[in-house]
Amino acid sequence: MSSRPSPLTTPDGRYIVVRGRLWRAANPALSDEDRAGLVADLMTARRAVAAARRTADHGAEAAAHAAVDRAKQALGERGPVWWSDGAPDLNRHMVRTTPYASWFRMVDGSEDR
């Protein structure tokens, strides 16, 4: 089984970049143990969403989506931001429209395009 490369992370560690879009990273203050448990909860909830969709169980799907949201909030990927310097949340913004644009052009190699 091959391992996936780590996603590109902004210099401040607040976001990962996926297909040119910023996604909030997990709170780095979480312990490895806590993070692992929350990621396991998230994956279980995502599998529950898929299972509920396969059986068209709308109630179970709604409950599973709520479990996904709880795990993502506990990880710091949704809900209140985990940083305290007052910087805005740029989650889901295209990186090229944010203050990270010049950094991204440099690391992405698109500066000379």
C-alpha atoms as one frame of an Amber mdcrd trajectory, in Angstrom:
protein
   0.000   0.000   0.000   1.514   3.328  -1.022   1.299   6.291   1.272  -0.186
   9.554   0.084   2.008  12.619   0.047   1.224  15.123   2.780  -0.963  17.991
   1.612   0.606  21.382   1.086   0.233  23.380   4.304   0.299  27.169   4.593
   3.362  28.576   6.361   1.312  29.373   9.476  -0.132  25.842   9.598  -3.727
  27.038   9.534  -4.753  25.510   6.214  -4.012  22.724   3.811  -4.347  23.379
   0.101  -6.385  20.951  -2.000  -6.813  21.712  -5.711  -6.110  25.400  -5.073
  -8.587  25.746  -2.213  -7.826  26.379   1.461  -9.210  23.916   3.985  -8.760
  24.551   7.695  -6.203  22.242   9.274  -6.739  20.466  12.562  -5.781  22.294
  15.715  -2.072  21.615  16.308  -2.603  21.959  20.068  -4.441  18.608  20.103
  -2.391  15.750  21.473  -1.522  12.963  19.055  -3.791  10.659  21.059  -6.742
  13.052  20.960  -6.244  13.740  17.262  -6.080  10.018  16.456  -9.289   9.369
  18.388 -11.114  12.227  16.684  -9.918  11.130  13.246 -11.157   7.608  14.004
 -14.535   9.081  15.028 -14.614  11.112  11.805 -13.880   8.088   9.621 -16.544
   6.024  11.425 -19.064   8.806  10.873 -18.147   9.098   7.188 -18.620   5.351
   6.741 -22.011   5.687   8.464 -22.994   8.420   5.969 -22.123   6.100   3.082
 -23.980   3.151   4.607 -27.078   5.264   5.230 -27.014   6.539   1.646 -26.772
   2.995   0.288 -29.922   2.048   2.184 -31.670   5.404   1.644 -32.083   5.765
   5.422 -32.500   9.529   5.662 -32.669   9.595   9.459 -29.457   7.613   9.802
 -27.806   9.796   7.186 -28.739  12.965   9.066 -27.394  11.476  12.315 -24.165
  10.442  10.578 -23.707  13.933   9.065 -24.149  15.377  12.563 -21.451  12.995
  13.844 -19.114  14.128  11.032 -19.737  17.745  12.000 -19.066  17.051  15.707
 -15.761  15.341  14.900 -14.655  18.117  12.524 -15.520  20.777  15.108 -13.602
  18.888  17.804 -10.616  18.684  15.439 -10.855  22.445  14.856 -11.599  22.084
  11.146 -15.046  23.682  11.574 -16.620  26.025  14.068 -14.654  28.685  15.911
 -11.081  29.108  14.717  -8.354  27.669  16.924  -5.961  30.606  16.532  -6.253
  33.703  18.684  -4.658  36.545  16.709  -7.912  37.757  15.162  -7.041  36.606
  11.616 -10.155  35.803   9.579 -11.178  32.279   8.690 -10.425  31.704   5.003
 -11.701  28.131   4.968 -12.888  27.069   1.497 -11.516  30.200  -0.186  -9.485
  29.811  -3.355  -5.892  30.387  -2.286  -5.285  32.768  -5.217  -7.824  35.225
  -3.733  -6.296  35.295  -0.248  -3.215  36.760   1.443  -1.544  33.380   0.735
  -1.655  33.961  -3.051   1.967  35.018  -3.584   3.251  32.227  -1.319   1.154
  29.709  -3.249   2.384  30.916  -6.640   5.946  30.500  -5.401   5.562  26.990
  -3.952   3.184  25.771  -6.640   5.589  26.792  -9.391   2.916  28.812 -11.148
   4.826  32.073 -10.671   6.507  31.666 -14.070   3.363  30.606 -15.965
